[in-house]
Amino acid sequence: MSVCQSTQLKAFNTFGISACADYIGAATSIESLLSLWQAAKKKEYPILLLGGGSNVLFTENFKGTVILNRLLGIKIQEADTAWHIHVGAGENWHQLIKLLIKQKIYGLENLALIPGNVGSAPIQNIGAYGIEFKQVCEFVDLIELETGKHIRLMENECQFAYRDSIFKHQYKEDYAITAVGLRLNKAWEPILTYGSLTQFSHEDVTPEQIFHAVCEMRQSKLPDPAIMGNAGSFFKNPIISAELAKKIKSEYPECPQYYQDDNSVKVAAGWLIDQCHLKGHSIGDAAVHTKQALVLVNKGHATGQSIVALATYVRNKVAEKFNIFLEPEVRFIGAEGEIDSVECIS
Ligand SMILES: Cc1cc2nc3c(=O)[nH]c(=O)nc-3n(C[C@H](O)[C@H](O)[C@H](O)COP(=O)(O)OP(=O)(O)OC[C@H]3O[C@@H](n4cnc5c(N)ncnc54)[C@H](O)[C@@H]3O)c2cc1C
């Protein structure tokens, strides 16, 4: 366990929001995780687990203990048809992909450059370029923090859905993800459905080419949090009725729409925001990114509240024009813990 010198959270959230916690500690082992949690619980402090801080917005100072998940370790096992990889929740997601590709273990390349920790990947079932975490997940290991009991949930028990899982619901409070198990098939199949990946042919594309193409696309489209604070896509792509989708399509034939199995339709939130001419719109130092409307950025000294004000403005504008109410993908953290992000911007 290590104690952080400062209680400033700016370095621990990719939005780069200045907010303080009462105490910040890093859990480098299960024992230190449990003792940090139990010490805070004894004092009745609010507790927040944090990975890379790339999916959170601090709306004010956090009046409690932040526990940084730094549980490391990667074990690779070879079986006949697949690789089984057991990864500590505190490992960095992108570095894991790089390490596996170097060892010629493939299947994660479409998910390259997503910031954050491995242990956070199941929580919102991260996805990009045609693949979601659930497709490579074998199991997720958790610990019940009150009792220290270890729990393993197999993939089919995790209730994975679009940016959702059981870890946002039943296993949210008082549980920590400690490791994940990945299963990567040796019979590698490229996924080439999105962006510049469509230019490759299934016959001769290599995983390394996909990895580099994904990194290039992301670097050209998304602001680097190290340069301009952000948390990636701020809003989820809304899922609407086929009826509303048809109405929008008749007025805007170019509207990107993706039919779901249940005949509902997923619409690109970035496109909706762009149609409201909001790229570059700012409130203080909080701004809609000039190239990618789905990303809200911190131009320097944005506060959590200015990001909330901007998100409210964006949501209202999209609702006025399309009768669609956007919901944040980013998790909002108030003084005592997570708060209802939809309520916050309504
Ligand atoms: C530039 C950029 C691009 C992005 N692109 C994508 C993308 O393409 N696809 C995508 O899906 N996401 C994307 N994201 C969002 C983000 O990277 C992912 O959601 C990532 O998995 C978050 O990991 P993290 O470790 O930073 O989580 P954090 O932000 O630290 O935590 C997220 C939530 O999980 C909880 N938590 C953290 N660790 C644990 C734990 N061990 N146990 C229990 N709960 C825990 C936290 O309390 C918090 O509520 C992007 C973000 C950025 C900044």
The ligand as a Tripos MOL2 file, in Angstrom:
@<TRIPOS>MOLECULE
LIG
   53    58     1     0     0
SMALL
NO_CHARGES

@<TRIPOS>ATOM
      1 C1         -9.5180    9.4520  -25.0540 C.3       1 LIG1
      2 C2        -10.4690    8.3960  -24.5430 C.ar      1 LIG1
      3 C3        -10.9720    7.4510  -25.4190 C.ar      1 LIG1
      4 C4        -11.8600    6.4550  -24.9770 C.ar      1 LIG1
      5 N1        -12.3170    5.5610  -25.8730 N.ar      1 LIG1
      6 C5        -13.1790    4.5810  -25.4590 C.ar      1 LIG1
      7 C6        -13.6730    3.6050  -26.4010 C.ar      1 LIG1
      8 O1        -13.3280    3.6170  -27.5760 O.2       1 LIG1
      9 N2        -14.5350    2.6640  -25.9410 N.ar      1 LIG1
     10 C7        -14.9210    2.6120  -24.6260 C.ar      1 LIG1
     11 O2        -15.7070    1.7170  -24.2830 O.2       1 LIG1
     12 N3        -14.4550    3.5170  -23.7220 N.ar      1 LIG1
     13 C8        -13.6060    4.4880  -24.1030 C.ar      1 LIG1
     14 N4        -13.1470    5.4190  -23.2010 N.ar      1 LIG1
     15 C9        -13.6200    5.3680  -21.8020 C.3       1 LIG1
     16 C10       -12.6480    4.6590  -20.8050 C.3       1 LIG1
     17 O3        -11.3600    4.5980  -21.3310 O.3       1 LIG1
     18 C11       -13.1120    3.2400  -20.4570 C.3       1 LIG1
     19 O4        -14.3940    3.2880  -19.8890 O.3       1 LIG1
     20 C12       -12.1540    2.5580  -19.4720 C.3       1 LIG1
     21 O5        -12.4780    1.2030  -19.3360 O.3       1 LIG1
     22 C13       -12.1560    3.2300  -18.1010 C.3       1 LIG1
     23 O6        -11.0810    2.6800  -17.3600 O.3       1 LIG1
     24 P1        -10.4890    3.4210  -16.0970 P.3       1 LIG1
     25 O7         -9.5510    2.4810  -15.4320 O.co2     1 LIG1
     26 O8         -9.9220    4.7220  -16.4740 O.co2     1 LIG1
     27 O9        -11.8020    3.5950  -15.2160 O.3       1 LIG1
     28 P2        -12.0950    4.7280  -14.1290 P.3       1 LIG1
     29 O10       -12.5030    5.9720  -14.8420 O.co2     1 LIG1
     30 O11       -10.9810    4.8200  -13.1690 O.co2     1 LIG1
     31 O12       -13.3610    4.1130  -13.3910 O.3       1 LIG1
     32 C14       -14.5860    3.9570  -14.0740 C.3       1 LIG1
     33 C15       -15.6470    3.4650  -13.0680 C.3       1 LIG1
     34 O13       -15.2990    2.1620  -12.6130 O.3       1 LIG1
     35 C16       -15.1590    2.1140  -11.1930 C.3       1 LIG1
     36 N5        -13.9940    1.2520  -10.8960 N.ar      1 LIG1
     37 C17       -12.7130    1.4730  -11.2850 C.ar      1 LIG1
     38 N6        -11.9310    0.4260  -10.9350 N.ar      1 LIG1
     39 C18       -12.7390   -0.4730  -10.3230 C.ar      1 LIG1
     40 C19       -12.5270   -1.7720   -9.7470 C.ar      1 LIG1
     41 N7        -11.3270   -2.3560   -9.7330 N.pl3     1 LIG1
     42 N8        -13.5860   -2.4140   -9.2050 N.ar      1 LIG1
     43 C20       -14.8210   -1.8620   -9.2280 C.ar      1 LIG1
     44 N9        -15.0840   -0.6380   -9.7720 N.ar      1 LIG1
     45 C21       -14.0560    0.0450  -10.2910 C.ar      1 LIG1
     46 C22       -14.9270    3.5570  -10.7770 C.3       1 LIG1
     47 O14       -15.3890    3.8050   -9.4570 O.3       1 LIG1
     48 C23       -15.7420    4.3250  -11.8180 C.3       1 LIG1
     49 O15       -17.0980    4.3790  -11.4400 O.3       1 LIG1
     50 C24       -12.2500    6.4210  -23.6180 C.ar      1 LIG1
     51 C25       -11.7220    7.3660  -22.7220 C.ar      1 LIG1
     52 C26       -10.8380    8.3550  -23.1770 C.ar      1 LIG1
     53 C27       -10.2800    9.3490  -22.2080 C.3       1 LIG1
@<TRIPOS>BOND
     1     1     2 1
     2     2     3 ar
     3     2    52 ar
     4     3     4 ar
     5     4     5 ar
     6     4    50 ar
     7     5     6 ar
     8     6     7 ar
     9     6    13 1
    10     7     8 2
    11     7     9 ar
    12     9    10 ar
    13    10    11 2
    14    10    12 ar
    15    12    13 ar
    16    13    14 ar
    17    14    15 1
    18    14    50 ar
    19    15    16 1
    20    16    17 1
    21    16    18 1
    22    18    19 1
    23    18    20 1
    24    20    21 1
    25    20    22 1
    26    22    23 1
    27    23    24 1
    28    24    25 2
    29    24    26 1
    30    24    27 1
    31    27    28 1
    32    28    29 2
    33    28    30 1
    34    28    31 1
    35    31    32 1
    36    32    33 1
    37    33    34 1
    38    33    48 1
    39    34    35 1
    40    35    36 1
    41    35    46 1
    42    36    37 ar
    43    36    45 ar
    44    37    38 ar
    45    38    39 ar
    46    39    40 ar
    47    39    45 ar
    48    40    41 1
    49    40    42 ar
    50    42    43 ar
    51    43    44 ar
    52    44    45 ar
    53    46    47 1
    54    46    48 1
    55    48    49 1
    56    50    51 ar
    57    51    52 ar
    58    52    53 1
@<TRIPOS>SUBSTRUCTURE
     1 LIG1         1 GROUP 0 **** ****
